[in-house]
Amino acid sequence: MSRYQTRSKTGASKSENEACRETDELTPSMLVHDQANNGSSHADRDFKQFCRLPADLRLQIWRTAASLPSSTPGVCYFHSTGIISGNGSTPSRCTYDPLIVHEPVNRALLATNTEAYDVAMEASRRAATRPYDPAIDILFITDWASFEHFTGTVCGFNGEEWIERIQHLALPLNRADAGLWLPIAMSRLRSLKTLSVVYPAATGRFNFSASVPLPKDRSTPLRLMTEAERKGVVIAADYMYGTPFGEFPVQWESDVDQHLEMIEENLLRDTRPSGHDEDDEMFGRKPPIWDHKAERLALTYQARVFEPVKLRVKNFRDKTRDVVG
């Protein structure tokens, strides 16, 4: 017998109704509406008798809602597995893991009530993968080797066609400012709209070279940091910078917003056209996304973390509980 199966012809039992009625703020029709409109509206609040439906019917409705495509952009992990060297007639090419996205769990269902939460978790355990869509999904470069192979080979002059359709790129903190690698790759990233820096966590103090722990659950959303989080996280540097004239100390610290501004300024410096076409072509100073009127890259810079937001879910057995989604 289903955990929520009705035990009489008149409807659900008291405990089943409690499992459904833990919140009156969301109904399945609202969830469908929110999925279609990217969570921007909660206008459809006209079905107040949902908890009076038989439990089996409610579960069927929750499962239908859980099966809808997520409105959250998926994350595709770009992980290089090596370089196959070319010869005189064949260019080198990069090998990498399949470009797929693990569908994230439906967070709206997680936050609705115990009944919907259980259905969402059941669906997440058998979540399917789908092909990476460069128009909506975020391509996350996982590590240094992958970053080097992506910018140097995949985005090279003899690189692959699909990278010209990438609209959302994310780099770990320790690869966000890596000299001329990214500026040169910009000559191929003609559709890029957002560049995200992924930070190790939403709180704390981190060296600018800190790595980002990869989540075991590849469906974990790569969420935007809140304003409070961006102001609270500290990024710091303290090292000696070597030059032909000797070593110089480098020391600075900033919050996330200031760090993003620094990344933007450095990228702007390295991609600004010089007016010498040959040099500009060689050093990536003529990127297709350069806005000549504004004299800047037509990019939106974002701060993200893999740390899911905690949700407070009402539960008739233990009052409330924290879940992640």
Secondary structure, DSSP 8 states (H G I E B T S, - for coil): --TT---BTTB--HHHHHHHTT-SS--HHHHHHHHHTTT--------TTGGGS-HHHHHHHHHHHHTS--SS--EEEE-EEEEE---SSS--EEEE---EEE----HHHHTT-HHHHHHHHHHHHT--EEE--TTTSEEEE-SHHHHHHIIIIITSTT--GGGGG--EEEEEGGGSS-TTHHHHHTTT-TT--EEEEE-S-SSSEEETT------SSTT---EE--HHHHHH-EEEEEEEEEETTEEEEEEEEEEHHHHHHHHHHHHHHHHS--S-HHHHHHTT-S-TTEETTTTEE--EEEEEES---EEEEEETTTEEEEEE-
